[in-house]
């Protein structure tokens, strides 16, 4: 569907940022490589991939250099000054659709995203890791103090280029956690390499080294885990997907002495979007578990949240 100047004016007023940027690009008729060229002419380097992520809502500009690029975009796209930056500022302070005391604020999630990018850069990680997910089964354990006790993953991946020999696993602890006390365990067909963490955001990134170097098309199965238990009460578990993938299964088990009163699965298009596709989940089994299954993962966010009282 085509965008008009009226559409652009409306979305610049209402947001969100990624839709406003997408509308501006469409109305001005500028392909991303031309936008990149105009930015470079102004001394600002930003990749076509980043621009694409911004207009899709898959990532959000938050670093100082990225915000400089957004300001320059307003000029390149002949938009009113501060029109795009204003949308970013408004969304950074936005609250989630449901007030959840254990949920992280949107601003904190942006800080986490920035930290993850910094730590990945420190580990010299390529953008996509060279792997596609065929299947991923996560098991999360919530302890008697309502804390995120541990999580384990069994992961099946397929290499889409030669020479892939590692995977970078990311763990985000709850508020108040101690990343230095979070333990990483390589369980099957891998071993632990370098580990990086950030105390302020509770992020831990672990390098898992494969037992073989993969060629394009090869599949590989490995499993690993994080033992945490150092943070405050947990109210949700979420998993973000930058790329489309295979099957994803999330299972959450609660301690019998600390059972939630309600559990729901949800999906989000982006971090700041309202949570949709809500479905109530019933605790079942000896270990008091709930789960979700997504057969064909699409870019976005999937998760389970719960209420304690």
N, C-alpha and C positions, 0 to 999 in steps of 0.2 A: 504494500500500500504506500502511495506517495505521501510525502509530507509537504505542507504549505507553510507560508510565513506565519499564518494564524496558528497552525499547530505548534510551530516552533515557539512562538511567543507564549502560548499556553503552558507548554512543558517547561520552559525556562522559569515560569512562575511557580509551577507546582512540583517540579522534579518528577522522579528522582534524577540524579546526576547522569547516569548512564543513558537514560532515555533522551535527556536533553542533548547530550553530546551526539547521540545517534541521529536525532532529528536535525541538528545543525549540520552535520556532515552530509545528510541526504539533501537538505534544502540548498546548500552551497554547491553540491555536486562534486565534492572533492574526494578522490580516493585516498586511502591511507598513506600510500607511498608519496603522494603529492603533499599531504599534510606534514609528513616527516621531513620532506625537503624544505618546506617553508619554515619549520621549526629550526632545522639545522642552519638555515640562512640567518636566523636570529641568535645563533650560538647555543642552541639547546638541542641536546642529543636525546632522543627517545625512540625506541624501537617500534616498528610496525606492529609487532606482536603485542607490546604493551598497550598501544593505542586500541588495538582490536579488543583486548581484554577489558579496557575501560568502557568501551561502548557496549560491550556485552553484559557488563556488570559482574564479570568473573573476578576482576581485581579492581581496587580503588586507589587512585593516586593519593599518597599520604606523605612520602618523603619530601624534604624541602625542594629538591631538584624536580620532583614530579609536580609539585604545586606551582613551581615556576613555569613548567610546561603548560599547565592548565591556564595560567594567566596569559601566556603567549597564544594559546589556542583561541582565547576570546578575541584576540586581535586578528589571527589568521582567518577565523570564521566570521569576522565582522559582527561580533556580538557585543551587547552592552558590557561595559567594564564591571567586573566582579560577578557577572551573572552565573557563571559556572562555579566559581569558588564559593559563592553564597550557598549554592545547593550542597556542596561538600560540607561546609560548616554546619548547615542545618541538619544534615543526615548524621554527622558525627555525634551530634548531641541527641539524636532521636532515641526514644525508648522502644523497647520491644513491645509486641502486640499484647503480651500478657505480663503483668508484673510478677517476676519470679525472683525471690531473694537470693537464690543460689546461682542465677544466670549471670553471665558476664555482660557488661555494658558494651554497646557498640564501639565506643571509643577504645575500650580495652582490647577488643578483638582486632581493631586496626593496629594497635600497638603490637599485638601478637604477630599479625601478618608481617609487619615491618621487621620484627625480631627474627622470624622464620627466614625471611629473605636474606637477612644479614648472616645468620648462622649457616645457611645453605651456601652462600657465597664464600664463607670461610672454609667450607669443605669442598669448594670448587665443584659444586654440583651443577650439571646441565639442567636446563629448564624443565625437561620432562623425564629425566632419568633414563631415557631410552627403553622404558618398559610400559606395556599395557597390562592392565589387570584383567585376568581371566575369571578369577574368583577370589573372594576375600571373606573370611569368616572371623569376626571379632567376638570375643567373650569378655565382658566387663563384670567385675565383682565389686559390689557396694558393701562396705563393712558395717559393723554394729554401731559405729558412731556416725553413720550416714556418709562416710567418706569414700572417695574413689580408692579402693584398696589395691586393685590390680587389673590389668587387661592383657589378654593374649591374642595373637593374630596368627592365623594360618593363611598364607597368601600364595596364590598361583599367578604367575606373570608370564608374559610372552615378550621377548626382545624384539624391537623393530629396527635395530641396527647391530652390527657386529661389535664384539669386545666388551659387552656389559658384564660386570663382575661384582656389582654391589647394589644395595638398596638403602635409602635413607629413611628411617622410621621417625616419625614426629609424635611426641607425646606432650599434651598440654595439661598440666596439673591444675587443681582447683586453687582458689584464692587461699593464700597462706601456706602453700606447699613449699617444701625445701628441695629444689632440684638436685642438690648435691647428694641427697639421701635416696633419690629415686634410682632403683637398680634396673639395669637392662640385661635381659637374658636371651642369648641366641639358643634356640631350642632344637631346630632341625635344619640341616643342610646349609648352615651359615655360621659365621663366627663374628663376634663383636669387634669392630674397628674403633675409629675415633668417636668420641662422644662430646657434644657441646651442649651447654645449658645457659639459661638466662634467669637469674633469681627474680628479677622484677616481674616478668611475665609468667614464670613457671613453665617455660618451654624447654624440652629436652629433645635433642636430635641425635640419633644413634646411627652410625654407619654399620650396616650388616654386610659382611663380605661373603660372597658365594663360594661354594666349593669348586665351581667350574666357571670358565669364561664363556658367556653365551654368544651364539651367532644369531643373526637376524632370523626370526621364525622359531627359535628354540623356546620351549616352555620350561619353567622352573618352579618347584614347590619348596617353600621354606616357612619356618614359623619362629616367632620371637615373642617376648613379653616385657612389660614394664611393671615392676612392683613399686607401688606408690604409698598410699596410706598416710601421707604427710600433710594433706590439706584439710580445709574445712568441709562442711556438708556439701554434697553434690546434688544437683537437681536435674541434670540432663547429661546425655552423652551425644555428641554430634560428630559427623564425619563429612568433610568437604571433598568434592570431586571437581577437579579442574577439567578433566577429560571424560568423555563417555567411556564406559568400561563394561565388564561382565557382571556376574552376580555378586551381590553384597549381602551378607547376613550379619546382623547385629543381635547379640544375645546379652541381656543384662540380668545378673543374678543378685538378689538381695539377701542379707543376713536375716534369719528368721526372727531375730529380736528387733529388727528395724525395717518394717515393711511399709511401703508407701500406700496412700489411700487411693491413688489414681495414677495410671500410666497411659501415655499416648505416644504414638509415632507421629512424625511430622516431616514435611519437606519445605525447603525454601529455595527460591531461585538464586538469591544472593544473601549475604550476611545481613543486610539492612532491610530485606523484604519481609512482609508479613509471613508468618508460618501458616502453611496451608496443608491440604491432604491429611488433616488430623483424623486419627482413628484410635479409639480407646483400646487398650490392651489389657488382658486378664492374666494375673499371676497364675502360673501353673507349675506342676512338677514338684518333686521333693526339694529342689533347690530354689523354689520361689523365683522363677524366671519369666521374663517377657522377651519377645524377639520381633524383628522385622526381617523381611526378605524382599530384596529388589532384584528382579531378574536381569534387567538391562539398565545399568546406572547411566544417568545423564548428568551433565555438568550442573553443579549446585550443591545443596546440603541436605543430608538425611540425618535423622536422629530420633531419639526417644527421650521424653522428659517426664517428670513425675512430681507429684505433690506429696509432701510429708504429712500435712495437717489439713 
